Amino acid sequence: MKNRGFVTFTLDDVEFELVPSFENLDRLESVTNKPIYTIANQPKLSDAIKCILACAKPKYGNMPTWFNANGIFEKINAENKAVDACIALVNFCTGVLSSGSETDIKTVGADDSDAKK
């Protein structure tokens, strides 16, 4: 079974989930001070870091001790994941923007066997 809508991003062996929801959309637009379509069309590493800080939660366990803007930046550079972070940001934005068509935002995270209600 596959979860619908979640975008995963691994950093320093910690798997983070970005859930496309209206709450996370509001957080992302607030921290970047940009509309989501601008973020999705022109992804920047700084926006990806802000998205991870505002919207990401570890899939398992607690937040790592390095979970701040500087720590995330250092981990991304050390692991050469700048492109991966921007791709995760674009996938997250795409998930939020397309929530009315393929993925209903109410069923994000539901298993494929769960029916939309």
C-alpha positions in Angstrom: 0.0 0.0 0.0 1.2 3.4 -0.9 0.4 6.7 0.9 -1.1 9.3 -1.4 0.3 12.8 -1.5 3.2 12.5 0.9 6.6 13.7 -0.4 9.6 12.2 1.4 13.0 13.6 1.8 15.9 11.9 3.5 18.7 13.9 5.1 21.4 12.5 7.4 19.5 9.1 7.5 16.4 10.8 8.8 13.3 10.4 6.6 11.1 13.5 6.5 7.5 13.7 5.2 6.0 16.7 3.6 2.2 16.5 3.7 0.4 18.6 1.1 -2.3 20.2 3.2 -3.9 23.7 3.4 -2.1 24.2 6.8 1.3 23.5 5.2 0.4 25.6 2.2 -0.2 28.5 4.6 3.0 27.9 6.5 5.0 27.7 3.3 3.6 30.9 1.8 4.1 32.7 5.2 7.8 31.7 5.6 8.7 32.4 2.0 6.5 35.4 1.6 5.7 34.2 -2.0 2.7 32.6 -3.6 3.0 28.8 -4.1 2.9 29.0 -7.9 6.0 31.2 -7.8 7.8 28.8 -5.5 6.9 25.8 -7.8 8.0 27.6 -11.0 11.2 29.0 -9.6 12.5 26.7 -6.9 15.4 27.9 -4.8 17.4 26.1 -2.2 16.5 28.8 0.4 12.8 28.1 -0.2 13.4 24.3 0.1 15.1 24.8 3.4 12.2 27.0 4.6 9.7 24.4 3.4 11.6 21.6 5.3 11.7 23.7 8.5 8.0 24.8 8.3 6.3 21.7 6.9 8.5 18.6 7.4 8.1 16.1 10.1 10.3 13.0 10.7 8.7 9.8 9.6 10.1 8.0 12.7 11.3 9.4 16.0 11.9 13.0 17.1 13.4 16.0 15.4 17.2 15.8 15.1 19.3 18.2 17.1 20.6 19.8 13.9 17.1 20.7 12.7 17.5 24.4 12.1 18.2 26.5 9.0 21.9 26.3 9.3 22.0 22.6 10.2 19.7 21.7 7.2 21.9 23.8 4.9 25.0 22.1 6.1 23.5 18.6 5.8 22.3 19.4 2.3 25.7 20.6 1.2 27.5 17.7 2.9 25.3 15.2 1.1 25.1 17.1 -2.2 21.3 17.1 -2.1 20.5 20.6 -3.2 18.8 19.4 -6.4 16.9 16.7 -4.4 15.7 19.3 -2.0 14.4 21.5 -4.8 12.7 18.5 -6.5 11.0 17.6 -3.2 9.8 21.3 -2.9 8.4 21.2 -6.4 6.7 17.8 -5.8 5.2 19.2 -2.5 3.9 22.3 -4.3 2.5 20.2 -7.1 0.8 18.0 -4.6 -0.9 21.0 -3.0 -1.8 22.6 -6.3 -3.3 19.4 -7.8 -5.1 18.3 -4.6 -8.5 19.0 -6.2 -7.9 16.6 -9.1 -5.9 13.5 -8.5 -5.5 13.7 -4.7 -8.2 15.0 -2.5 -6.6 16.9 0.2 -8.9 15.3 2.8 -7.5 11.9 1.9 -3.8 12.7 1.9 -2.1 10.0 3.7 -4.9 7.5 3.2 -4.0 4.1 1.9 -4.9 3.2 -1.7 -7.5 0.8 -0.3 -9.3 3.7 1.5 -12.1 5.2 -0.5 -12.5 9.0 -0.8 -15.4 10.2 1.3 
